[in-house]
Every structure is written in structure tokens, then in C-alpha cells.
């Protein structure tokens, strides 16, 4: 009787365990088969911009890989805040991801009043996607041939050398401010509504230099109207070998835009892992790399943990600059 009772108990325990494992097994199977429906990327940029073109190309490749449509949903404005809020209000079933700029994570919460998201609380990292180094560009007839000469002139006449950017508190402005802080030079920062206006001011001689990503100035550089004094990248990127690194002249003068894939917290970890793997595979495709270079973007996929380190370092750098400039949310 004792042996029969023990057998019954064992059978009952096995049945209970099997029932309990059922939903878990179903969930794991669903995650493994993901995606089984269209996937939407929320993109806080206007259609036709470099990151928009990149994610649309990536989307085509992912569609081929998954057999599911990839939808690009442009939500520009608010320095990325509109897009971040859209992701935050989305479901967590693996149907929505964000392809967002780093400044929306690292800078916007400290410069824009009313931002109610917190990255660590509300989102999860998937992968870094690409970087865009800022370049320091002067008119073709500028007397400054090197970054060293430009910095020396600014030090000789503090506050008199104009540097154009596309708005107070924007990434180019902060990159320019970082250059000034690291070099000990004091520039006259001139803020314009956008990169086009900053470009015209620099070409017209109203400002002596502008800070922007290479894709914005490439046409005028290749056309002989502007010269790049230095790249603020952390490494020499293919196609930019002719530009010295600013860091070689001004240690610590490293600044670039970057884009990452993120998701709202709560998405199944297996889906996140598959997105990380598949996104990395696509970003490493030769034709994607070639198109990225045309856009002035440089793929740099990695692990979620690497993206977390990236974000933390970015926050420390820019918060330090914001504090020194006394820039508060407005």
C-alpha cells in the first residue's frame, strides 16, 4: 500500500508539473516563432532623413528574413520625445520597436520640460545600430587649416570666434561646447533653427565654423565649398580617413550621433534576443554597410549590455556639459 500511495503521489506531481509547464512551453514556442505578424519600427525622424533611409533598407532585409512586413512609422518632432512616447504607449507583444537617436535617451530628459519617460524604468535596450561622427567644418577660404589653428585663434580672442549649430541644447551645440571645454577655448556659440541655416551662415561668413554630421556637409565639402578640419568620432571610419580625429588635437573631444533599437519594457526576452541577432546580421550585410556609408552612418551592432554601457557613458558626458553650460529643462 505504501508503494502504491507513493506511486500515485508521484504521478499526481508529474501531472501538476505538466499542467503548469503548458503555458510556459506555449509562450516559449510563440517567442521562438516570432514574428508571426507585421513588426513596426517607430522612427523619430522625418521621411527621407539618413536614419529613416537606413531603417527602411534594414526593414526590407528583415522582411525577407522573417516573411513578415516591417512597417516604418515616422514620428518626428520634440527632439525624439514624440517618438519615445509613441513607443511607451505601444503594446509589449513584440509588434513595436523603436529606432531612436541617442539624444532622445541621453539629452532630452535633461533639456526638455515635461519629459515623463525614464529609459531605465520604461524601456529595454536591444542593440546599438549605427553612429554618425560630428565633423568640424569651415568655409573653403577659411584661414584656419587645422583644428589646432582654430582653437589657438579662439583662445587668443575669447568669445569672438563664431561657431554655428542647429539649436541650443541640440547634439551639435553640445559637441561644440564639449570641444570648447576640453580645449579651454571660448567660442561664440550661434544657434540656428536647423542645419541648413547653420550651413548658409557658415558659407556666407557669418560664422567661422559649423558642427554637424558629415552627411549634412558632404555635398559642400565634395563640391569644394567647405573643408573639414577634424572628425569628432572615436575612431577613423571608412570614407573619412582624410579627416584627422579631433581627439588627437584636443583630448576628449569625441562626439557623434548614434541610433539604437529599443523596446518598451515587458517584451518577451526571447523576442528581444531574436531582434538583436537578426538586426546585427542585417547591419553587417555588405550592401547595407555600403548604403550606410553613402548616408554618412556607420553600423555598429552589439549586445544589449554594450548598449547599456554606451548609454551610461553618453549620459555622463552630456550631463557634465549641460551642467557646465547651466542648461535646464525648458
FENGINOR-V139451 format. One line per field, one symbol per residue. ss: DSSP state (2 for helix, 1 for strand, 0 for the rest). phi: phi as a letter, one per 40 degrees, with the letter a starting at -180 (. if undefined). burial: 1 if it has 16 or more other ideal C-beta (glycine too) atoms within 10 Angstrom, else 0. A space follows every 10 residues. Layout:
ss: ???
phi: ???
burial: ???
This chain:
ss: 0222222222 2222222222 2222222222 2220000011 1110000002 2222222222 2222220001 1111000222 2222222200 0000011111 1222220222 2000000022 2211111111 1111111110 0000002222 2222220000 0111100000 2222222222 2220000111 1000222222 2220000011 1112222222 2200011111 1000000000 0000122220 0000011111 1111000022 2222222222 2220022222 2222200110 0002222222 2222222222 2222200000
phi: .ccccccccc cccccccccc cddccccccc cccdcbadbb bcbcbccgcd cccccccccc ccccccgbcb bcbcbchgfg cdcccccccc cbcgcbbbbb ccccccbdcc bbcgcbbbdc cbbbcbacba bbccbbbbcd cccccbcdcc ccccccbdgb ccbcabhcgc dcccccccdc cccgcbcccb cbcacccccc ccccgcbcab baccccbddc cccgcbbcca bcccaccdgb ccbccddccb dgcbaacaba cbacchcddc cccccdcccc dccccdcccc cccccgbbda cacdcccdcc cccccccccc cdcccfcbda
burial: 0000000000 0000000000 0000000000 1001100011 1111100011 1111111110 1100010001 0111100111 1011111001 0001111111 1111111111 1100101010 0111111111 1111111110 0101001101 1001000000 1111111011 1111111111 1110101011 0100100110 1110001111 1111111101 1000111111 1110001001 0011111011 0011111111 1111001101 1101110111 0110000100 1110111111 1101001001 1001101100 1100101000
